[in-house]
Amino acid sequence: MLSQEQMQKLESWITISEMICKSYNELINAEVMYGRDSREYQRALRDIRIKLDTEKEVSEEILENPILYDNIMFCLENCGGMQNGAFRIKKRLEKDCSLQYDVLLANSVNQFAGNEYSLSRDICNLINEKKIDNLIEVIYLLLGDRKRISLIDKKIGTETDEQKRMMLIDFKNNIISKSGDLEQWYFGLGNNVDAYLIDDDEIMARFLEIPVEEYIRRKQNAVKKRVFGVENHFVGKDDSEIEETRFELSVILRPFISLLPPEEIESLYQEFKKKNQYGFPNLSVRAIESTYRDALEDSREDEKIRRLIPGNL
């Protein structure tokens, strides 16, 4: 369990997180009423930036020892009650891959403490594989979230129904608030260059110390696994749910499919049509097919943009 001092630090963190949640509500209201270019929005954003800096200092103190991770998560789940601040911290910690790796390493070292031998090569390899798997999962989830946010912003820009526009803005900021990486990317916090490094497969492969071909293969396999899971969830949904289904597909499935190169999307699309040609001839299947076509267009557009960047083929 956490010591009294550690518990006090966690309570301070929850309090700051609660304040940040309220600041996000002000940011959402400013965007709904005045737009992102307004003084009101910029004022709310400055307030969030200040509080995020304070939160970072407090969180780094309590996360200094990775072994405390499980105890912190237990306290957030059982002592935080229904506080938005505790829920937000829990979600952010779950998305922090580097912390997960530190926890894995710390627990392994702790497990073998006192042994006359250092960590065996097998254990080190296992930890390293776990690190790579975790990081690749976080990378594609982060890329998917970024694509999702970009798509939502496009919808916000064309939405004429105020109620739907408000819902989209709230949904977008809810996604952003659960990830420090997304905040850095979307709000331009900290060293914003780092937020774009994950777009470069060669840089990420070097960071993970694996061949770039292996990195691309593993990333694509991770994306495909997520796509298949989402497909299975939506295929066969009742036609009465189609409007909601279309929206969910556009912000859940489409971003992940769009991460794949056009030829991979085309292959998955044909595979999906073949699997379902005799199965569920309903609107959900047609909606997924439409999502594939939209994602294919996204991917082709991304390919064009990449080719315009100097040094890319």
Rosetta silent file (secondary structure, phi, psi, omega in degrees, C-alpha in Angstrom):
SEQUENCE: MLSQEQMQKLESWITISEMICKSYNELINAEVMYGRDSREYQRALRDIRIKLDTEKEVSEEILENPILYDNIMFCLENCGGMQNGAFRIKKRLEKDCSLQYDVLLANSVNQFAGNEYSLSRDICNLINEKKIDNLIEVIYLLLGDRKRISLIDKKIGTETDEQKRMMLIDFKNNIISKSGDLEQWYFGLGNNVDAYLIDDDEIMARFLEIPVEEYIRRKQNAVKKRVFGVENHFVGKDDSEIEETRFELSVILRPFISLLPPEEIESLYQEFKKKNQYGFPNLSVRAIESTYRDALEDSREDEKIRRLIPGNL
SCORE:     score description
SCORE:     0.000 S_00000001
   1 L     0.000  164.317  178.378    0.000    0.000    0.000 S_00000001
   2 L   -77.480  146.799  175.053    0.981    3.644   -0.324 S_00000001
   3 L   -71.574  169.840  179.374    2.504    5.445    2.639 S_00000001
   4 H   -60.756  -40.983  179.555    0.661    8.367    4.198 S_00000001
   5 H   -65.136  -42.490  179.055    2.960   10.822    2.407 S_00000001
   6 H   -65.786  -38.382  178.584    2.451    9.071   -0.935 S_00000001
   7 H   -64.013  -38.313  178.397   -1.313    9.005   -0.376 S_00000001
   8 H   -64.517  -40.136  177.493   -1.278   12.762    0.261 S_00000001
   9 H   -64.651  -40.283  178.459    0.598   13.312   -2.992 S_00000001
  10 H   -64.994  -41.107  177.658   -1.922   11.159   -4.843 S_00000001
  11 H   -62.762  -37.657  176.192   -4.796   13.125   -3.312 S_00000001
  12 H   -64.074  -40.480  179.149   -3.119   16.359   -4.455 S_00000001
  13 H   -62.822  -44.750  179.370   -2.801   14.882   -7.931 S_00000001
  14 H   -61.492  -40.646  179.020   -6.497   13.936   -7.981 S_00000001
  15 H   -61.522  -45.880  178.643   -7.425   17.468   -6.864 S_00000001
  16 H   -64.280  -41.480  179.346   -5.376   19.044   -9.676 S_00000001
  17 H   -61.713  -38.570  177.159   -6.817   16.538  -12.163 S_00000001
  18 H   -62.035  -40.906  177.929  -10.329   17.499  -11.018 S_00000001
  19 H   -64.354  -37.804  178.678   -9.478   21.149  -11.687 S_00000001
  20 H   -66.355  -38.858  176.633   -8.206   20.224  -15.162 S_00000001
  21 H   -58.779  -42.636  178.491  -11.487   18.419  -15.890 S_00000001
  22 H   -65.980  -37.621  178.067  -13.363   21.620  -15.043 S_00000001
  23 H   -65.563  -34.857  176.185  -10.994   23.616  -17.249 S_00000001
  24 H   -63.976  -37.532  177.040  -11.745   21.218  -20.105 S_00000001
  25 H   -61.525  -39.611  177.799  -15.449   21.991  -19.645 S_00000001
  26 H   -66.733  -38.288  178.304  -14.628   25.697  -20.013 S_00000001
  27 H   -64.131  -42.983  178.896  -12.555   24.923  -23.109 S_00000001
  28 H   -61.953  -46.310  179.849  -15.437   22.942  -24.623 S_00000001
  29 H   -61.986  -38.677  179.807  -17.914   25.757  -23.911 S_00000001
  30 H   -65.945  -39.643  178.977  -15.539   28.307  -25.462 S_00000001
  31 H   -68.826  -40.105  179.427  -15.171   26.217  -28.621 S_00000001
  32 H   -63.167  -45.730 -172.173  -18.931   25.651  -28.884 S_00000001
  33 H   -85.969  -34.863 -171.383  -19.836   29.313  -28.389 S_00000001
  34 H  -124.284  -17.217 -178.944  -16.906   31.193  -29.916 S_00000001
  35 L    93.198  164.038 -175.018  -14.691   28.773  -31.884 S_00000001
  36 L   -74.046  -16.309  179.819  -11.041   27.747  -31.525 S_00000001
  37 L   -90.191    0.560 -174.318   -9.709   31.043  -32.880 S_00000001
  38 L   -81.084  159.787  175.191  -11.451   33.095  -30.188 S_00000001
  39 H   -64.679  -36.614 -179.193   -9.868   34.876  -27.227 S_00000001
  40 H   -62.000  -41.429  179.460  -12.157   32.919  -24.924 S_00000001
  41 H   -66.839  -44.907 -179.347  -10.802   29.604  -26.256 S_00000001
  42 H   -63.588  -35.227  177.869   -7.174   30.749  -26.002 S_00000001
  43 H   -65.314  -43.684  179.138   -7.779   31.928  -22.424 S_00000001
  44 H   -65.919  -36.810  179.881   -9.212   28.523  -21.463 S_00000001
  45 H   -67.543  -40.441  176.663   -6.316   26.780  -23.209 S_00000001
  46 H   -60.970  -38.963  179.210   -3.730   28.847  -21.298 S_00000001
  47 H   -63.264  -41.811  178.358   -5.460   27.867  -18.058 S_00000001
  48 H   -64.772  -42.153 -179.609   -5.214   24.164  -18.982 S_00000001
  49 H   -58.893  -44.774 -179.640   -1.543   24.531  -19.899 S_00000001
  50 H   -61.482  -45.095 -178.248   -0.700   26.034  -16.505 S_00000001
  51 H   -69.488  -34.336  176.881   -2.547   23.283  -14.645 S_00000001
  52 H   -65.615  -37.117  176.493   -0.968   20.554  -16.784 S_00000001
  53 H   -62.706  -42.929  178.309    2.488   21.876  -15.883 S_00000001
  54 H   -64.334  -43.114  179.657    1.556   21.732  -12.185 S_00000001
  55 H   -60.636  -40.748 -178.376    0.135   18.243  -12.605 S_00000001
  56 H   -59.805  -42.796 -179.985    3.343   17.059  -14.284 S_00000001
  57 H   -62.635  -45.084 -178.473    5.451   18.127  -11.289 S_00000001
  58 H   -67.572  -43.830 -176.444    3.145   16.374   -8.800 S_00000001
  59 H   -66.697  -37.015 -179.049    2.769   13.195  -10.883 S_00000001
  60 H   -64.532  -31.653  178.753    6.521   12.824  -11.447 S_00000001
  61 H   -65.340  -45.455 -175.229    7.098   12.804   -7.686 S_00000001
  62 H   -82.037  -23.590  179.805    4.743    9.917   -7.015 S_00000001
  63 L   -91.641    5.708 -178.468    5.640    7.985  -10.188 S_00000001
  64 L   -59.308  -33.911  177.823    9.351    8.171   -9.441 S_00000001
  65 L  -105.574  104.587 -175.693    9.183    4.601   -8.134 S_00000001
  66 H   -59.921  -24.245 -178.652    7.488    2.416  -10.828 S_00000001
  67 H   -63.665  -21.247  179.512    6.762   -0.349   -8.303 S_00000001
  68 H   -73.894   -9.719 -172.797    4.082    1.917   -6.820 S_00000001
  69 H   -51.939  -52.476 -177.285    2.085    1.723  -10.070 S_00000001
  70 H   -60.785  -39.809  179.022   -0.216   -1.142   -9.034 S_00000001
  71 H   -66.497  -38.234  178.183   -0.910    0.493   -5.647 S_00000001
  72 H   -63.744  -45.653 -179.725   -1.691    3.816   -7.335 S_00000001
  73 H   -63.040  -38.861  177.919   -4.122    2.128   -9.748 S_00000001
  74 H   -61.277  -45.494 -179.162   -5.765    0.287   -6.827 S_00000001
  75 H   -65.636  -38.620  179.553   -6.241    3.558   -4.929 S_00000001
  76 H   -64.617  -36.902 -178.558   -7.627    5.326   -8.008 S_00000001
  77 H   -77.629  -34.748 -171.581  -10.163    2.537   -8.521 S_00000001
  78 H  -109.634  -21.043 -178.221  -11.146    2.068   -4.871 S_00000001
  79 L  -111.047  -17.037 -177.585  -10.379    5.349   -3.095 S_00000001
  80 L   -79.175  -11.754 -179.889  -11.034    7.858   -5.853 S_00000001
  81 L    61.965 -141.242 -179.479  -14.755    7.179   -5.813 S_00000001
  82 L  -100.108   19.531 -178.210  -16.619    8.629   -8.778 S_00000001
  83 L   -65.285  134.214  176.847  -14.357   11.665   -9.079 S_00000001
  84 H   -61.347  -35.809 -178.027  -13.663   12.711  -12.651 S_00000001
  85 H   -62.836  -42.533  179.560  -10.111   13.577  -11.633 S_00000001
  86 H   -67.516  -41.917  179.875   -9.319   10.037  -10.436 S_00000001
  87 H   -62.921  -41.892  179.988  -10.910    8.471  -13.529 S_00000001
  88 H   -62.794  -44.765  179.671   -8.903   10.782  -15.814 S_00000001
  89 H   -61.732  -44.382 -179.271   -5.593    9.886  -14.105 S_00000001
  90 H   -58.204  -45.551 -179.375   -6.372    6.165  -14.346 S_00000001
  91 H   -65.581  -38.417  179.710   -7.038    6.416  -18.082 S_00000001
  92 H   -67.177  -40.178  179.353   -3.879    8.449  -18.658 S_00000001
  93 H   -66.119  -36.472  179.061   -1.726    5.950  -16.750 S_00000001
  94 H   -64.850  -27.302 -178.484   -3.193    3.080  -18.777 S_00000001
  95 H   -91.415   -5.696 -176.531   -2.092    4.853  -21.974 S_00000001
  96 L   -86.794   94.429 -174.930    1.436    5.603  -20.757 S_00000001
  97 H   -67.797  -40.573 -178.672    3.458    2.871  -22.416 S_00000001
  98 H   -61.439  -35.454  177.327    6.878    4.008  -21.187 S_00000001
  99 H   -68.218  -41.551  178.946    5.572    3.804  -17.620 S_00000001
 100 H   -58.297  -40.536  179.402    4.182    0.312  -18.238 S_00000001
 101 H   -66.083  -43.439  178.476    7.622   -0.778  -19.403 S_00000001
 102 H   -59.793  -39.441  178.589    9.302    0.767  -16.355 S_00000001
 103 H   -63.938  -45.574  179.960    6.820   -1.103  -14.144 S_00000001
 104 H   -60.024  -46.040 -179.701    7.549   -4.391  -15.907 S_00000001
 105 H   -65.249  -45.589 -178.229   11.295   -3.901  -15.571 S_00000001
 106 H   -61.760  -42.889  179.969   11.108   -2.775  -11.936 S_00000001
 107 H   -65.841  -37.296  179.789    8.922   -5.742  -10.936 S_00000001
 108 H   -67.775  -44.069  178.596   11.235   -8.181  -12.718 S_00000001
 109 H   -62.846  -42.205 -179.561   14.324   -6.734  -11.058 S_00000001
 110 H   -63.522  -38.272 -178.977   12.534   -6.771   -7.700 S_00000001
 111 H   -63.540  -35.011 -176.882   11.511  -10.391   -8.225 S_00000001
 112 L  -100.007    8.706 -179.956   15.119  -11.435   -8.770 S_00000001
 113 L   -61.157  138.911 -179.737   16.602   -9.168   -6.090 S_00000001
 114 L    89.757  -14.394  176.357   19.036  -11.030   -3.868 S_00000001
 115 L   -71.830  139.532 -177.534   19.751  -13.606   -6.544 S_00000001
 116 L   -70.583  -14.848  178.832   23.487  -14.027   -7.028 S_00000001
 117 L  -102.673  150.631  174.151   22.954  -13.903  -10.773 S_00000001
 118 L   -73.604  175.410  178.251   21.852  -10.898  -12.765 S_00000001
 119 L   -55.094  131.958 -179.156   18.668  -11.052  -14.836 S_00000001
 120 L   -66.001  161.416  178.674   19.002  -13.947  -17.240 S_00000001
 121 H   -60.446  -38.036 -179.430   19.194  -13.332  -20.994 S_00000001
 122 H   -62.695  -43.189  179.659   15.741  -14.945  -21.408 S_00000001
 123 H   -64.457  -43.629  179.052   14.179  -12.568  -18.891 S_00000001
 124 H   -61.212  -42.507  178.748   15.847   -9.561  -20.548 S_00000001
 125 H   -64.255  -39.571  179.389   14.618  -10.705  -23.968 S_00000001
 126 H   -62.981  -44.117  178.722   11.106  -11.212  -22.598 S_00000001
 127 H   -62.882  -42.350 -178.616   11.086   -7.707  -21.114 S_00000001
 128 H   -65.179  -40.333  177.750   12.410   -6.243  -24.351 S_00000001
 129 H   -63.668  -40.832  178.453    9.734   -8.034  -26.422 S_00000001
 130 H   -63.408  -40.629  178.315    7.075   -6.772  -24.037 S_00000001
 131 H   -59.843  -46.906 -178.643    8.485   -3.273  -24.376 S_00000001
 132 H   -63.471  -46.390  179.528    8.318   -3.467  -28.182 S_00000001
 133 H   -60.004  -45.014 -179.895    4.773   -4.883  -28.168 S_00000001
 134 H   -61.630  -46.540 -177.315    3.594   -2.214  -25.722 S_00000001
 135 H   -65.734  -41.842  178.999    5.188    0.621  -27.649 S_00000001
 136 H   -63.616  -39.924  177.670    3.861   -0.538  -31.021 S_00000001
 137 H   -63.122  -44.823  178.929    0.370   -0.822  -29.543 S_00000001
 138 H   -63.747  -38.683 -179.571    0.605    2.676  -28.068 S_00000001
 139 H   -61.827  -50.158 -176.347    1.955    4.051  -31.360 S_00000001
 140 H   -71.886  -31.064  175.394   -0.900    2.733  -33.501 S_00000001
 141 H   -66.714  -39.700  179.021   -3.510    3.698  -30.883 S_00000001
 142 H   -67.240  -43.405  177.131   -2.046    7.219  -30.753 S_00000001
 143 H   -62.835  -39.821  177.527   -1.951    7.477  -34.543 S_00000001
 144 H   -63.649  -42.326  178.318   -5.539    6.213  -34.660 S_00000001
 145 H   -63.381  -40.229  179.543   -6.632    8.785  -32.070 S_00000001
 146 H   -64.245  -43.067  176.925   -4.934   11.568  -34.012 S_00000001
 147 H   -63.355  -40.728  179.680   -6.686   10.521  -37.228 S_00000001
 148 H   -61.024  -45.048 -179.792   -9.958   10.250  -35.284 S_00000001
 149 H   -63.716  -40.688  178.347   -9.594   13.773  -33.895 S_00000001
 150 H   -62.448  -40.886  178.577   -8.810   15.153  -37.359 S_00000001
 151 H   -66.478  -39.917  179.222  -11.942   13.479  -38.759 S_00000001
 152 H   -64.904  -40.837  178.174  -14.062   14.834  -35.894 S_00000001
 153 H   -60.548  -37.661  177.058  -12.719   18.349  -36.513 S_00000001
 154 H   -63.808  -41.896  179.113  -13.787   18.042  -40.157 S_00000001
 155 H   -64.559  -40.222  179.094  -17.264   16.997  -39.037 S_00000001
 156 H   -60.521  -40.508 -177.450  -17.412   19.905  -36.580 S_00000001
 157 H   -67.031  -22.642 -177.809  -16.539   22.315  -39.388 S_00000001
 158 H  -110.596   -7.081 -176.235  -19.445   21.141  -41.559 S_00000001
 159 L   -75.608  126.136  179.727  -22.060   20.309  -38.877 S_00000001
 160 L   -98.599  -20.604  178.214  -25.053   22.692  -38.909 S_00000001
 161 L   -79.190  115.898 -175.119  -27.004   21.036  -36.087 S_00000001
 162 H   -62.338  -35.605 -179.588  -25.824   22.793  -32.882 S_00000001
 163 H   -66.509  -43.898  178.669  -26.657   19.838  -30.658 S_00000001
 164 H   -67.393  -38.939  179.308  -24.618   17.421  -32.795 S_00000001
 165 H   -62.306  -42.249  177.982  -21.782   19.949  -33.070 S_00000001
 166 H   -62.600  -40.558  179.803  -21.678   20.267  -29.272 S_00000001
 167 H   -64.692  -40.280  179.758  -21.613   16.486  -28.924 S_00000001
 168 H   -65.382  -42.900  179.956  -18.712   16.211  -31.387 S_00000001
 169 H   -64.113  -42.240  178.520  -16.679   18.895  -29.572 S_00000001
 170 H   -64.530  -43.487 -179.759  -17.280   17.196  -26.217 S_00000001
 171 H   -61.825  -45.143 -179.696  -16.355   13.786  -27.671 S_00000001
 172 H   -61.116  -48.803 -177.242  -13.127   15.152  -29.202 S_00000001
 173 H   -69.464  -27.856  175.138  -11.921   16.828  -26.018 S_00000001
 174 H   -64.406  -39.563  177.007  -12.772   13.744  -23.977 S_00000001
 175 H   -65.064  -46.999 -176.285  -10.371   11.753  -26.171 S_00000001
 176 H   -62.637  -41.725 -173.416   -7.642   14.396  -25.914 S_00000001
 177 H   -66.391  -16.198 -178.256   -7.891   14.762  -22.131 S_00000001
 178 L   -90.641    4.476 -177.193   -7.051   11.067  -21.580 S_00000001
 179 L  -146.642  121.877  176.077   -3.605   11.328  -23.192 S_00000001
 180 H   -63.966  -33.665  178.681   -0.662   13.638  -22.550 S_00000001
 181 H   -64.609  -40.248  178.700    0.698   12.750  -26.018 S_00000001
 182 H   -68.647  -37.970  177.241   -2.535   13.909  -27.654 S_00000001
 183 H   -61.805  -43.735  179.871   -2.516   17.122  -25.619 S_00000001
 184 H   -61.993  -42.877 -178.586    1.033   17.811  -26.737 S_00000001
 185 H   -69.410  -48.133 -171.139    0.119   17.162  -30.389 S_00000001
 186 H   -79.671  -39.378 -177.053   -3.234   18.981  -30.497 S_00000001
 187 H   -94.774   -6.881 -178.822   -2.520   21.926  -28.217 S_00000001
 188 L    70.954   40.157 -178.860    1.159   22.330  -29.146 S_00000001
 189 L   -87.028  149.707  174.875    2.412   21.722  -25.609 S_00000001
 190 L    60.824 -146.106  177.851    6.070   21.184  -24.745 S_00000001
 191 L   -83.606   93.528 -171.504    8.452   20.103  -27.499 S_00000001
 192 H   -66.837  -17.865  178.626    5.892   19.628  -30.232 S_00000001
 193 H   -60.144  -39.353 -178.710    8.465   18.074  -32.597 S_00000001
 194 H   -59.908  -30.508 -176.936    8.389   14.896  -30.492 S_00000001
 195 H   -67.407  -17.836 -177.707    4.663   14.534  -31.112 S_00000001
 196 H  -104.185   -5.377 -178.112    5.326   13.972  -34.818 S_00000001
 197 H   -63.814  -29.638 -177.522    8.238   11.532  -34.571 S_00000001
 198 H   -68.061  -11.437  176.996    5.863    8.559  -34.431 S_00000001
 199 H   -74.135  -19.777 -174.994    4.887    9.310  -38.050 S_00000001
 200 L   -97.986  109.030 -177.108    8.343    8.230  -39.199 S_00000001
 201 H   -61.879  -37.833 -178.381    8.670    4.428  -39.354 S_00000001
 202 H   -66.046  -42.602  178.965   12.468    4.530  -39.663 S_00000001
 203 H   -63.688  -44.200 -178.650   12.888    6.701  -36.557 S_00000001
 204 H   -67.517  -36.302  177.855   10.545    4.502  -34.524 S_00000001
 205 H   -64.561  -41.489  177.594   12.271    1.311  -35.726 S_00000001
 206 H   -64.558  -39.635  178.814   15.658    2.705  -34.644 S_00000001
 207 H   -61.085  -39.366 -178.949   14.163    3.711  -31.303 S_00000001
 208 H   -85.871   -6.722  179.045   12.885    0.146  -30.790 S_00000001
 209 L    60.194   45.328  174.430   16.144   -1.291  -32.158 S_00000001
 210 L  -133.549  157.732  177.662   14.438   -3.519  -34.733 S_00000001
 211 L   -59.862  146.083 -176.714   14.595   -3.525  -38.568 S_00000001
 212 H   -62.017  -34.156  179.508   12.191   -1.061  -40.159 S_00000001
 213 H   -63.840  -40.371  178.403   10.555   -3.888  -42.172 S_00000001
 214 H   -67.191  -40.656  178.810    9.789   -5.771  -38.952 S_00000001
 215 H   -59.837  -47.214 -179.059    8.440   -2.611  -37.317 S_00000001
 216 H   -62.767  -43.157 -179.995    6.087   -1.935  -40.260 S_00000001
 217 H   -62.062  -46.114 -177.503    4.938   -5.569  -40.310 S_00000001
 218 H   -68.525  -36.798  177.904    4.248   -5.665  -36.574 S_00000001
 219 H   -65.410  -45.053 -179.978    2.489   -2.309  -36.635 S_00000001
 220 H   -64.709  -38.289  177.613    0.275   -3.377  -39.541 S_00000001
 221 H   -64.270  -39.197  178.230   -0.543   -6.688  -37.843 S_00000001
 222 H   -64.782  -41.225  178.657   -1.520   -4.813  -34.675 S_00000001
 223 H   -64.546  -45.346 -178.676   -3.758   -2.480  -36.690 S_00000001
 224 H   -61.266  -40.554  178.645   -5.388   -5.387  -38.560 S_00000001
 225 H   -59.054  -42.808  178.111   -6.114   -7.186  -35.281 S_00000001
 226 H   -66.724  -41.490  179.781   -7.928   -4.092  -34.008 S_00000001
 227 H   -60.616  -45.854 -179.906   -9.808   -3.676  -37.310 S_00000001
 228 H   -61.588  -39.575  178.673  -11.046   -7.290  -37.242 S_00000001
 229 H   -62.791  -42.802  179.492  -12.248   -6.844  -33.653 S_00000001
 230 H   -67.141  -42.143  178.236  -14.207   -3.702  -34.544 S_00000001
 231 H   -56.309  -49.859 -177.433  -15.677   -5.365  -37.644 S_00000001
 232 H   -61.060  -31.606  179.466  -16.922   -8.342  -35.616 S_00000001
 233 H   -69.320  -35.760 -172.814  -18.536   -5.955  -33.135 S_00000001
 234 H   -95.087  -28.116 -178.689  -20.520   -4.103  -35.804 S_00000001
 235 L   -61.747  130.303  179.035  -21.436   -6.814  -38.331 S_00000001
 236 L    89.039    2.881  175.790  -25.024   -7.896  -37.798 S_00000001
 237 L   -61.756  147.322 -178.392  -26.090   -4.806  -35.832 S_00000001
 238 L   -61.719  141.094 -178.421  -29.782   -4.114  -36.135 S_00000001
 239 H   -60.332  -25.483 -179.577  -30.755   -1.837  -39.029 S_00000001
 240 H   -67.285  -17.686 -179.118  -32.614    0.438  -36.587 S_00000001
 241 H   -97.015   10.096 -167.823  -29.204    1.399  -35.130 S_00000001
 242 H   -62.460  -37.528 -178.351  -27.674    2.305  -38.479 S_00000001
 243 H   -63.219  -45.534  177.474  -27.398    6.081  -37.974 S_00000001
 244 H   -65.605  -38.961 -179.910  -25.502    5.636  -34.727 S_00000001
 245 H   -61.130  -42.334 -179.693  -23.532    2.792  -36.329 S_00000001
 246 H   -60.053  -43.540 -179.779  -22.435    5.014  -39.219 S_00000001
 247 H   -65.473  -45.556 -178.920  -21.082    7.618  -36.811 S_00000001
 248 H   -60.943  -42.051  178.689  -19.334    5.033  -34.648 S_00000001
 249 H   -63.226  -38.600 -177.028  -17.721    3.438  -37.688 S_00000001
 250 H   -67.934  -27.274 -177.845  -16.522    6.803  -38.959 S_00000001
 251 H  -109.809   -6.017  178.923  -14.718    7.614  -35.688 S_00000001
 252 H  -112.583  -55.019 -175.363  -13.701    4.114  -34.524 S_00000001
 253 H   -81.909  -46.291 -174.750  -13.022    1.885  -37.538 S_00000001
 254 H   -55.335  -45.246 -179.808  -12.106    4.404  -40.247 S_00000001
 255 H   -59.474  -39.058 -179.254   -9.091    5.934  -38.398 S_00000001
 256 H   -70.094  -44.501  178.510   -7.494    2.520  -37.844 S_00000001
 257 H   -59.871  -38.514 -177.055   -8.034    1.312  -41.408 S_00000001
 258 H   -63.618  -18.037  179.580   -6.589    4.610  -42.672 S_00000001
 259 L   -73.196  -17.173 -178.107   -3.270    3.809  -40.947 S_00000001
 260 L   -86.812  154.825  175.503   -2.667    1.006  -43.465 S_00000001
 261 L   -68.533  155.524 -175.850   -1.236    1.539  -46.972 S_00000001
 262 H   -51.682  -41.203 -177.077   -3.821    1.573  -49.813 S_00000001
 263 H   -66.455  -33.207  177.439   -2.935   -1.910  -51.082 S_00000001
 264 H   -70.689  -39.574  178.429   -3.465   -3.417  -47.607 S_00000001
 265 H   -63.531  -44.282  179.660   -6.815   -1.649  -47.244 S_00000001
 266 H   -60.140  -40.913  179.687   -7.930   -2.907  -50.655 S_00000001
 267 H   -65.184  -44.907  178.211   -6.953   -6.454  -49.674 S_00000001
 268 H   -64.953  -37.759  179.612   -8.859   -6.256  -46.355 S_00000001
 269 H   -61.870  -47.068  179.839  -11.852   -4.698  -48.118 S_00000001
 270 H   -65.884  -37.272  177.959  -12.073   -7.557  -50.637 S_00000001
 271 H   -64.425  -41.921  179.087  -11.627  -10.090  -47.838 S_00000001
 272 H   -62.817  -45.296 -179.674  -14.447   -8.465  -45.856 S_00000001
 273 H   -62.461  -39.851 -179.672  -16.807   -8.503  -48.874 S_00000001
 274 H   -66.010  -41.632 -179.276  -16.002  -12.141  -49.554 S_00000001
 275 H   -64.115  -33.118 -170.771  -16.642  -13.143  -45.918 S_00000001
 276 H  -109.433   11.122 -178.233  -20.001  -11.382  -45.788 S_00000001
 277 L   -68.593  -24.316  178.616  -21.420  -11.954  -49.250 S_00000001
 278 L  -115.662    3.781 -172.929  -23.672  -14.748  -47.919 S_00000001
 279 L   -94.671  -83.769 -173.243  -23.904  -13.699  -44.286 S_00000001
 280 L  -117.414   85.251 -178.585  -25.548  -10.450  -43.159 S_00000001
 281 L   -76.910   53.737 -177.278  -26.902   -8.516  -46.166 S_00000001
 282 L  -114.206 -175.710 -174.219  -27.946   -5.644  -43.882 S_00000001
 283 H   -68.154  -27.780 -179.112  -27.105   -1.979  -43.485 S_00000001
 284 H   -65.954  -39.123  177.842  -24.241   -2.582  -41.035 S_00000001
 285 H   -64.852  -43.771  179.250  -22.284   -4.531  -43.668 S_00000001
 286 H   -64.743  -35.516  178.604  -22.929   -1.816  -46.230 S_00000001
 287 H   -66.314  -39.560  177.983  -21.863    0.823  -43.686 S_00000001
 288 H   -66.835  -40.396  177.315  -18.581   -1.027  -43.058 S_00000001
 289 H   -61.227  -41.073  177.377  -17.984   -1.306  -46.816 S_00000001
 290 H   -63.842  -38.045  178.142  -18.579    2.443  -47.105 S_00000001
 291 H   -64.129  -39.755  176.383  -16.128    2.997  -44.231 S_00000001
 292 H   -60.244  -42.908 -179.070  -13.506    0.959  -46.105 S_00000001
 293 H   -65.425  -39.997  177.516  -13.967    3.146  -49.177 S_00000001
 294 H   -64.979  -42.975 -179.179  -13.623    6.323  -47.096 S_00000001
 295 H   -65.507  -36.433  178.029  -10.520    4.966  -45.341 S_00000001
 296 H   -62.774  -40.863  176.757   -9.000    4.012  -48.704 S_00000001
 297 H   -63.827  -42.868  176.989   -9.471    7.595  -49.858 S_00000001
 298 H   -58.156  -47.892 -175.637   -7.851    8.864  -46.610 S_00000001
 299 H   -64.126  -40.933  178.769   -4.873    6.541  -47.047 S_00000001
 300 H   -64.747  -37.739  178.351   -4.338    7.548  -50.679 S_00000001
 301 H   -66.476  -41.384  177.352   -4.451   11.212  -49.670 S_00000001
 302 H   -62.604  -38.344  178.055   -1.906   10.573  -46.900 S_00000001
 303 H   -61.666  -42.173  178.862    0.336    8.804  -49.429 S_00000001
 304 H   -61.504  -43.940 -179.302    0.223   11.871  -51.702 S_00000001
 305 H   -63.509  -43.741 -179.483    1.142   14.164  -48.797 S_00000001
 306 H   -61.264  -37.367 -178.115    4.035   11.899  -47.738 S_00000001
 307 H   -70.846  -19.752  177.954    5.438   11.901  -51.284 S_00000001
 308 H   -80.620  -16.553 -179.441    5.496   15.699  -51.259 S_00000001
 309 L   -78.152  126.783 -179.464    7.805   15.713  -48.221 S_00000001
 310 L   -53.983  134.275  178.764   11.493   15.989  -49.260 S_00000001
 311 L    96.370  -18.264  177.580   13.344   12.687  -48.805 S_00000001
 312 L   -90.980  145.969  178.700   10.207   10.520  -49.088 S_00000001
 313 L   -91.938    0.000    0.000    9.685    8.318  -52.137 S_00000001
